[in-house]
Amino acid sequence: MRIRDRRNCKRRNASRRRRRDSYQRGDVICLTGGTTTFLIARALKVRRNITVVTNAVNIACELADAEDVQVVVVGGVMRAKSYELIGPLAEIVAERINITKMFLGVDGVSATHGWTMHSEMEVRIAQILIRRSGEVYPVFDDSKLAKTALFTIMPLADATGIVTNRRPDGWLAQACRDNQTAVHVPEQPR
C-alpha cells in the first residue's frame, strides 16, 4: 500500500466492515480497484460460497487463498498505478457476467458530475460491470467528497446505496434522500 493510501486506512477499514455483513451465500460480488475495495476483499476471505468478480489484480491475489470464495478475474491489460485490468478482453468478459452486488471504488463524488474516476479505460470497464449488476454501491471515504475526477462513471441517482465512513451531510445527504439512495456507515472502532 502506498503512503498516501495509509492515511485514510482507518476510515476505509470502517467502510468495509459495514459491507462484509450484508453478503449472502451464492452472491456474486463485484469489486473494482481501489484501497477501500481491497479492504472489502480482505474481509470477504472468511465468507463461504460466494463468487467475487474483479478487474483488479491485487484484489484477486488477496483472495487467492480464500476457501469457498470463487474468484473471477475479467482479464485484460493491467494499469500499473491501479492494478486494474482494462481493454477489449476485459470488456468481452465483463459483458457476460451476472453480478448480484457491485462495490465501486471511486476517485471523487460531486453534485454536478456524480461518481467520477481518473482513467477513461477504468470507467469503461466499471460502466459495463454496472450494467451487469443488480445493485451498485460506490465505496469511498470522506476524502473523496466534493472532488471531481476527469471522467464520470455514473450519475449520483444510479447508486443503489453508498458505503462511506461517516454519514453524509449537505448536498450529498440531500441527493441520497431525493434519490432514495441507502446510506451505509459502519460502526467506528472504539
N, C-alpha and C positions, 0 to 999 in steps of 0.2 A: 504494500500500500504506500502511495506517495505521501510526503509530509503534509501537503495541503489537505489530503483526504483524512488524515488522522484528526485534524482539528474538529471536525464535525462528527466523529465516530460515535460519541456518546449519544448525540441526537439521532443518528441513523440507527443505532442499536435499538433505541426505544421504538422507532417506527417499525422495524422488522418484528419485534416481539409481539406487537398487536396483531399482525397479519398471520403469524405462524399458527395461531389457534383457530383460524377460520377455514382450514383445509379439510376436505373430506376424502375418505378412501375413494379411489378411482378418478379423482380430479386430474385434469391436465392443466398444469400451472405453467404460464409463460413468464420468464424473467428476461428482460432486455438488460443490456450492460449498465453498470453504474455501481458506485460504492454501496448505496443502500440496498440495491437488489442483490448484490453479492452477500450482504449480511442476511438477507432473507434466505438465500440459498444455504448458507451455513446453518440456519435454524431448521431448514427442511430436511436436513440429513437424518433426523430422528423419526421422520414420518414414515408411514407404511403405505404401500400400494397407491402411490401417486406417480405421475409422469411429469417431468419438468422439461419444457421446451425452452431452448435458449439460443441466442445468436452470439453469446459471449463465451469465449474460450476459458477465461478464468472461472466463470460460474460452472461450466461443465467439469473442469478439473476439480473444483471444490466438491462436487457431488459424485465424483468417480468412485469413491469407496463407500457410498451410502447404500446400505442394504434396502431392498424393496423400493428403491426410487429409480425408476427408469429415466434415463437422460436422453433426450433427442436434441442433437445439435444440427442447426439448419445448414451448415456448410457455407462455403464462400471464401472470400479473400479477407484476411484479418487486418483490421486497422490497428496499428501498433499502439497508439495512445489509449485506446479504449478496450482493446482485445475483442472488439465486436466483429463478427463476420458479415460481410456485405457483398453485393454484386448479384449477377444473374443467377448463379447457382443457389444462393441463399433465398432469392425471390421465388424460384421454382419450388423449392421445398416448402417455404412458408405458405405458399398458396394452397398447399394440400393438407395442412394440419388443422385439426379442430381443437380449440382451446376453451377450457372452462373459465379460467380467471387469468388475466394478464396483469402483471405488475411492471409498470412502465417507468424506467429511470428517465428523468428529465433534467435539462440544464437550466431551465427557467420557466416561470409561470407569470403571465401578466394578464390584466383585464382586457387589453387590446388584442394581444396576439395569442392568447391561450397557452397551451403546453408547447414548449419550444426545446430545440436541440441545436447543437453547433454543426453537425455533419449531415449534409444532404443525403448521403447514402444510408446512414443510420436511420434517418427519418423515413426513408422509403421502405426499409425492412419493417420498421415499427408500424407504419401505416398498414402494411399487408397483414401483419400479425394482429393488429387491432380489428381489422375486418373479419378475421377468423375467430375472434374471441367473443364469448358470451358476456363477460364483464371485464371492464378495464379500470385499473386503479393506478393513477400516477402516484409515484412514491418519491417523496422529497423531504428535505428538512428546510427550516425557515431561511436558510442562506440562499435559497432559490427564489424566494418571494420577490415579486416586482422586478424580476430580471427577465430580459428577453434575449434569447439566443437567436441566431441567424434565421433558422427555419421553424415554421410552425408544424407540429406533429398533428394536432387536432385542436378544435375549439374547446373552451372550458366546459361547455354543456355536454360534450360527448363522454365525459368520465362517469362511470357508474358510482365511483366513490374516490376519495383521496386518502392516502395514508401519509401522515406527517407527524412531526414531533411536538407540535403544540396546536391548540385549537385556533383556526384562522380568525382574523378579525377584519374589519374594514371591507374593502371591495371583494376579497376572496370569500369571506363569510357570507356576504350578500349574494354573490354568484352561486355559492353552494345552496343557499336557501331557494333562490329563484329557479335553479335547475334541478332541485331535489337530489342533489349530489350528497351521498353519505360521507360523513367525515369520521375517520378512524384515527384516534390519538391514543397511542399506547400509554400504559402506566409508566411513570418515570421511576427509575430505580431509586431506592431510599438510601 
